[in-house]
Amino acid sequence: MMVDFRHSRILPLLIIISMFSNIAFIFVHAQTIDLQSKIEQRNQEIESIEKEIAEFQKQINTLAGQASSLAVTIKSLGLTQKKLAADITLTERKITAKNFDIRSLSSDIQNKEKTIIDNRRIITRSMVTIRELDNYSVPEMLLSATSFSDVWNSADQLSMVQSSLIAHIRQLEQSKIDLESNKKATEKARGELVTLNNQIKDQRKIVLTTSAGKNTLLKETKQSEAQYQQILTQKKALKDAFQKEVLAYESQLGLIVDINKIPISGGKILVWPVDNVFITQHFGNTAFSTANAQIYKGKGHTGIDLRASIGTPIKAALSGTVVGVGNTDIFSSCLSYGKWIMVKHANGLSTLYAHLSLHSVRQGDEVITGQIIGYSGNTGYSTGPHLHFSVYATEGVQIKTLETSKNCKGIIIPFADFKAYLNPLSFL
C-alpha cells in the first residue's frame, strides 16, 4: 500500500490548525474592539461627572466654613441637591459600565471555552496523525515516496505538526487559567453591580428626604434669618439639656471595662469610615486626648466629627455585627444622634456612626470592613452635615431605652461608662 504523506496526512492537518486559529482570532478581535469602545466611552463620561461632583463638593465645603445662617444653609442645600443628582447620574453610568464589563467577560469566557474545545480537537487529531505516521519505518517511507525530496518534506511537515501540537497544548493550559480568572472576575463584577443597584436606590431616597428637609426649613423659618437663629438657639438648649441627662445616667452605669480585652492603640486596627478624611472636631476636650486611647471623663466630645456632605457613603470601620439601628428624630424635641448605626466587632471594640441621612443595614446584619452601611446627613443635633464617629470598649457600652427624661423619654441609643469611650484616632 502506497502512502502519500504530504497530501493525505500532514498538509490538511496544518491547514485545519491554521484555519481554526485565524477564525478564532478574527471573531474575538471584532467583539473585543466593539465592547472596549463602549467601555472607554462610559469611562470618559464617568470621569467628567466625577469632576462635576468634585466642584459641587468644593463649594459645599467652602460654605461649611462660614457662619451658620439661613442664606448659607439654603445655598448649601441647593448645591447638595445638585450634587446628589450628579451622584445618581454617576451611579447610572457606573452600572452601565459594569454591565459592559460583565458582557465583555462573558464574551471572553465563551471564546475561551470555544478555544479550549477547538484546541482539544486539534490536539487529538494531531496526536492520532503523529501516532499513525510513527508506525511507518524509514524503509516504508522511502518506498512510499516518489522522491527523496518528498521524504524530507514529509519529515519537515511532521516536525511542524509536532511544534504546532506543543503550542496548542500550551495555549490550552493558558486558556484554562484565563477561563478561571474570567469567571472569578465576572463573579466580582456581578457583586459590584448589586452594590451599585442598591446604592442608586438609596441615593434616590436621600434626594427625596433632602428636598423635604429644605421645604420644612423654609416653612419653619418663614425665610427669616431671625427666626432661623432662634430655632438654632432652641435646638442647642434642648441638646444641652439632654446631654446633661445622658451624663447623669452614664455616670451611674458602673460597667466593668477590662483593658486587657481592648486592642493596643496605634495599630491601625480600624479603617476610616469615609473616603475623604477631614476632621472637624476631635475627641475629648484637650490636645492630650487626641494622642491617648482613654481620656474621656464626662467632658468634651465622645468621638470625632468627619466632614461629609449629605449622601456621602459611610463604611464599616471593621467587620462585625450590626447591634443597633435607630433614629432619635422620631422624638421631635429630642436632639441627639439622629439616625445612627452601631457595629460590634470581634476584637473588643464597637463603633457608632451618627447623624446619618439613611441606614442601609439592619440590626443583626453581618458587615465586612469597608462595606457601605449608610449615608451621611444632618439628622439629630447637627449644625451641618457630618459624620459623628465613636469607638467604645464593647464591655462598657449598652443600647438601652431611656426611661426617664424631660424630652427624650423612650429614646433608644447607646449609653456607655465613661471608661468605655475611646479615642478613635488611637485605632485609625
C-alpha positions in Angstrom: 0.0 0.0 0.0 1.4 3.4 -1.1 1.0 6.4 1.3 1.2 10.0 0.2 2.4 11.6 3.4 2.5 15.1 2.1 -1.1 15.3 0.9 -3.2 12.8 2.7 -2.0 13.3 6.3 0.1 16.3 7.1 -0.8 19.3 4.9 -4.6 19.0 5.6 -3.9 18.9 9.3 -1.7 22.0 9.1 -4.4 23.8 7.1 -7.0 22.9 9.8 -4.8 24.1 12.6 -4.2 27.5 10.8 -7.9 27.9 9.9 -9.2 27.4 13.5 -6.6 29.8 14.8 -7.3 32.6 12.3 -11.1 32.3 12.6 -11.0 32.4 16.4 -8.7 35.5 16.3 -10.8 37.5 13.9 -14.1 36.7 15.8 -12.7 37.5 19.2 -10.9 40.6 18.0 -14.0 42.1 16.4 -16.1 41.6 19.5 -13.4 42.9 21.8 -13.0 46.2 19.9 -16.7 46.9 19.9 -17.1 46.3 23.7 -13.9 48.1 24.5 -15.0 51.2 22.6 -18.3 51.3 24.7 -16.4 50.8 27.9 -14.0 53.6 27.1 -16.9 55.9 26.3 -18.6 55.2 29.6 -15.3 55.7 31.5 -14.9 59.1 29.9 -18.4 60.1 30.9 -17.8 58.8 34.5 -14.6 60.9 34.7 -16.5 64.0 33.5 -19.3 63.6 36.1 -16.7 63.0 38.9 -15.2 66.3 38.1 -18.6 68.0 38.3 -19.3 66.3 41.6 -15.9 67.4 43.0 -16.7 71.0 42.1 -20.1 70.9 43.9 -18.3 69.3 46.9 -15.7 72.1 46.9 -18.4 74.8 47.0 -20.3 72.9 49.8 -17.1 72.7 51.8 -16.5 76.4 51.4 -20.0 77.1 52.7 -19.4 74.8 55.7 -16.6 77.0 56.8 -18.9 80.1 57.0 -21.0 81.2 59.9 -24.3 79.4 60.1 -27.1 81.5 58.6 -30.3 80.8 56.7 -28.9 82.0 53.4 -25.8 79.8 53.7 -27.9 76.8 54.7 -30.3 77.2 51.8 -27.5 77.7 49.4 -25.7 74.6 50.8 -28.9 72.6 50.4 -29.3 73.7 46.8 -25.7 72.7 46.0 -26.3 69.4 47.8 -29.4 68.6 45.7 -27.3 69.3 42.5 -24.5 67.1 43.8 -27.0 64.3 44.7 -28.5 64.5 41.2 -24.9 64.2 39.8 -24.2 61.3 42.2 -27.2 59.4 40.7 -26.1 60.1 37.2 -22.6 58.8 38.1 -24.0 55.6 39.6 -26.2 55.1 36.5 -23.1 55.4 34.3 -21.1 53.0 36.6 -24.0 50.5 36.3 -23.9 50.7 32.5 -20.1 50.4 32.5 -20.3 47.4 34.9 -22.8 45.7 32.6 -20.4 46.2 29.7 -17.6 44.7 31.8 -19.8 41.7 32.5 -20.7 41.3 28.8 -17.0 41.6 27.9 -16.0 39.0 30.5 -18.9 36.7 29.4 -17.8 37.0 25.8 -14.2 36.2 26.8 -15.5 33.2 28.7 -17.4 31.9 25.7 -14.4 32.5 23.5 -12.1 30.7 25.9 -14.4 27.8 26.2 -14.6 27.6 22.4 -10.8 27.9 22.1 -10.4 25.1 24.6 -12.8 22.8 22.6 -11.0 23.7 19.3 -7.6 23.1 20.8 -8.6 19.7 22.2 -9.9 18.7 18.7 -6.7 19.8 17.1 -4.5 18.1 19.7 -6.5 14.9 19.4 -6.3 14.9 15.6 -2.6 15.8 15.7 -1.8 13.0 18.1 -3.7 10.5 16.0 -1.8 11.6 12.9 1.6 11.5 14.6 0.9 8.1 16.0 -0.1 6.7 12.6 3.0 8.2 11.0 5.2 6.9 13.7 4.0 3.4 12.8 5.9 3.7 9.5 9.5 2.7 9.3 12.1 4.6 7.3 12.2 2.0 4.5 8.4 2.2 4.2 8.6 5.9 4.0 11.3 5.7 1.3 9.3 3.1 -0.7 6.1 5.1 -0.5 7.6 8.4 -1.5 8.1 9.3 -5.2 11.4 11.0 -4.4 13.8 11.7 -1.6 12.6 15.3 -1.5 9.1 14.1 -0.6 10.6 12.2 2.3 12.4 15.3 3.6 9.3 17.4 3.1 7.2 14.9 5.0 9.7 14.9 7.8 9.7 18.7 7.9 6.0 18.9 7.9 5.8 16.3 10.6 8.1 18.4 12.7 5.8 21.4 12.1 2.8 19.4 13.3 4.7 18.4 16.4 5.7 22.0 17.1 2.1 23.2 16.5 0.9 20.5 18.8 3.1 21.7 21.6 2.0 25.3 21.0 -1.7 24.3 21.2 -1.1 22.3 24.4 0.4 25.4 26.0 -2.4 27.5 24.7 -4.9 25.1 26.1 -3.3 25.3 29.5 -3.3 29.1 29.4 -6.9 29.2 28.2 -7.9 27.2 31.2 -6.1 29.6 33.6 -7.7 32.6 31.8 -11.1 31.0 31.9 -10.9 30.6 35.7 -9.7 34.1 36.1 -12.5 35.5 34.0 -15.1 33.5 35.9 -13.8 35.0 39.2 -13.8 38.5 37.7 -17.3 38.0 36.5 -18.5 37.0 40.0 -16.8 40.0 41.4 -18.3 42.3 38.8 -21.8 40.9 39.4 -21.4 41.6 43.2 -20.3 45.1 42.4 -23.3 45.6 40.2 -25.6 44.5 43.0 -23.9 47.1 45.3 -24.4 49.8 42.6 -28.0 49.0 42.1 -28.7 49.2 45.9 -26.7 52.4 46.1 -28.8 54.1 43.4 -32.0 53.2 45.2 -30.6 54.7 48.4 -29.4 57.9 46.6 -32.9 58.4 45.2 -34.4 58.1 48.7 -31.8 60.7 50.0 -32.8 63.1 47.3 -36.4 63.0 48.4 -35.6 63.4 52.1 -33.2 66.3 51.4 -35.9 68.1 49.3 -38.4 67.5 52.1 -35.9 68.8 54.7 -35.3 72.0 52.7 -39.1 72.6 52.4 -39.5 72.1 56.1 -36.7 74.5 56.9 -38.3 77.2 54.7 -41.7 76.6 56.3 -40.3 76.7 59.9 -38.2 79.9 59.4 -40.6 81.6 57.1 -37.4 82.6 55.3 -36.5 84.9 58.2 -32.9 84.9 59.4 -34.0 86.0 62.9 -36.4 83.1 63.1 -33.7 80.7 61.9 -31.2 81.9 64.6 -34.0 81.5 67.2 -34.6 77.9 66.1 -30.8 77.2 66.4 -30.8 78.6 69.9 -33.8 76.5 70.9 -32.2 73.3 69.5 -28.9 74.0 71.3 -30.8 74.4 74.6 -32.6 71.1 74.0 -29.4 69.3 73.1 -27.6 70.7 76.2 -30.5 69.6 78.5 -30.5 66.1 77.0 -26.7 65.9 77.3 -26.9 66.6 81.0 -29.4 63.8 81.4 -27.1 61.4 79.4 -24.1 62.3 81.5 -26.0 61.8 84.8 -27.3 58.4 83.6 -23.9 57.2 82.3 -22.1 58.3 85.4 -24.1 55.7 87.3 -23.7 52.8 84.9 -20.5 51.5 86.7 -19.8 48.9 84.0 -16.6 47.0 84.3 -14.1 47.5 81.4 -11.2 45.1 81.2 -8.4 47.0 79.4 -6.8 43.6 78.5 -9.7 43.0 76.2 -9.1 46.2 74.3 -6.7 46.2 71.3 -3.4 48.0 71.8 -3.7 51.5 70.4 -1.7 52.7 67.4 -2.1 49.5 65.4 -4.4 50.9 62.6 -7.0 48.4 63.6 -9.9 50.4 62.0 -10.3 51.9 58.6 -11.7 55.4 58.0 -15.5 55.3 57.6 -15.3 57.9 54.8 -13.1 58.1 51.7 -12.0 61.7 52.1 -10.9 62.4 55.6 -11.3 65.8 57.2 -11.7 66.1 60.9 -13.9 69.0 62.1 -13.9 68.1 65.8 -11.6 65.9 67.8 -12.2 63.6 70.7 -12.3 64.9 74.3 -11.5 68.5 75.2 -7.7 68.7 75.3 -4.8 68.2 72.9 -3.7 65.4 75.0 -6.9 63.5 74.3 -6.0 63.1 70.6 -3.0 61.1 71.5 -4.3 58.8 74.2 -6.8 56.0 73.9 -8.8 56.6 77.1 -9.3 60.1 78.4 -13.0 60.9 78.3 -14.3 61.6 81.8 -17.7 63.0 81.2 -16.4 66.1 79.5 -15.8 67.1 75.9 -16.6 65.2 72.7 -17.3 61.5 72.8 -16.0 60.8 69.3 -14.7 62.6 66.3 -16.6 64.5 63.6 -15.7 64.0 60.0 -16.8 66.4 57.2 -19.2 64.5 55.0 -21.9 66.2 52.8 -25.4 64.7 52.7 -25.3 61.4 50.8 -21.7 60.6 51.4 -21.3 56.7 51.7 -20.4 55.7 55.2 -18.4 52.5 55.5 -17.9 50.0 58.3 -14.6 50.6 60.0 -14.2 46.9 60.6 -16.1 43.7 60.1 -18.7 42.9 62.7 -22.4 42.6 63.6 -24.9 45.4 63.5 -26.2 45.5 67.1 -28.3 48.7 66.8 -30.0 50.9 64.2 -32.0 53.9 65.5 -33.5 57.3 64.8 -33.8 59.8 67.6 -35.6 62.3 65.3 -38.8 60.3 65.9 -38.9 62.4 69.1 -39.3 65.9 67.7 -38.0 67.7 70.8 -35.1 65.2 71.5 -31.9 66.3 69.8 -29.3 63.6 69.8 -27.7 61.3 67.2 -30.5 61.4 64.7 -30.2 58.3 62.5 -27.4 56.1 63.9 -25.8 52.6 63.5 -23.7 50.6 65.9 -21.5 47.8 65.0 -19.9 45.3 67.4 -16.5 43.9 66.4 -14.8 40.7 67.4 -11.8 42.4 68.9 -13.5 44.1 71.9 -14.4 47.3 70.1 -17.7 48.7 69.0 -18.2 51.7 66.6 -21.0 54.2 66.3 -22.0 56.2 63.1 -24.4 59.1 63.8 -26.3 62.0 62.1 -26.9 59.8 59.0 -29.5 60.5 56.3 -30.2 56.9 55.6 -29.5 53.4 57.0 -28.6 50.7 54.5 -28.2 47.8 57.1 -30.5 46.4 59.7 -29.9 45.1 63.2 -28.4 41.6 63.1 -26.7 42.1 59.7 -23.1 40.9 59.4 -20.9 43.5 57.7 -17.4 43.5 56.3 -14.7 46.1 56.5 -15.4 48.9 54.0 -19.0 47.9 53.3 -21.4 50.8 52.9 -23.7 50.7 55.9 -25.4 54.1 55.5 -25.1 57.7 54.2 -24.1 60.9 56.0 -26.7 63.5 56.7 -27.7 66.3 59.1 -30.1 64.5 61.4 -30.3 64.9 65.2 -28.4 67.8 66.7 -26.1 68.9 64.0 -25.0 72.4 62.9 -24.2 71.0 59.5 -23.8 67.7 57.6 -21.1 65.5 59.0 -20.5 62.0 60.5 -20.1 61.6 64.2 -17.8 58.5 64.7 -17.4 57.0 68.2 -15.3 54.0 69.4 -16.2 52.1 72.5 -14.8 49.3 74.6 -17.6 46.8 73.9 -17.9 45.7 77.6 -18.7 49.2 78.6 -21.5 50.2 76.2 -25.1 49.1 76.1 -28.0 50.0 73.8 -30.8 51.0 76.2 -34.1 52.8 76.4 -34.1 56.0 78.5 -37.0 55.5 80.9 -36.9 59.0 82.5 -36.3 62.2 80.5 -37.9 65.5 80.1 -37.9 65.5 76.3 -36.5 62.1 75.3 -38.4 59.5 77.3 -38.4 56.3 75.4 -35.4 57.1 73.3 -33.1 54.2 72.3 -29.4 55.0 72.0 -26.1 53.5 73.1 -25.1 54.5 76.6 -21.5 53.9 77.9 -19.5 54.1 81.0 -17.0 57.0 80.9 -14.1 54.5 80.8 -15.6 52.8 77.7 -15.3 55.9 75.4 -12.1 55.5 73.4 -10.3 57.9 71.1 -10.9 56.8 67.5 -7.6 58.2 66.4 -5.8 55.7 68.5 -7.1 52.9 66.3 -7.2 54.5 62.8 
